Amino acid sequence: MMNDKKITRLLKLLLGCLILILFSWLLFIFLDKFDLYNSAFGIFIYYISYFTAIISFYLGIIVFLLLFFLVLWKFISKKV
């Protein structure tokens, strides 16, 4: 069942979303630790990482639900 190309593509997309969320949180910690909020570049990086975290979080939820229903559908179709 794990050799299905749809499932492996969705797993890779979910892993990519998780990596983006981790990277954006590391940027938040980096900005907070070195107090880079005073410069324009720091504020720019903050907003980019903020929107990246939000978009990848919601995309990760959607991909997780799609993956869950795809695996459930494959499991039910094998049983029938």
Sequence and secondary structure as in RCSB ss.txt:
>XXXX:A:sequence
MMNDKKITRLLKLLLGCLILILFSWLLFIFLDKFDLYNSAFGIFIYYISYFTAIISFYLGIIVFLLLFFLVLWKF
ISKKV
>XXXX:A:secstr
 TT HHHHHHHHHHHHHHHHHHHHHHHHHHHHHTT TTSHHHHHHHHHHHHHHHHHHHHHHHHHHHHHHHHHHHH
HHHH 
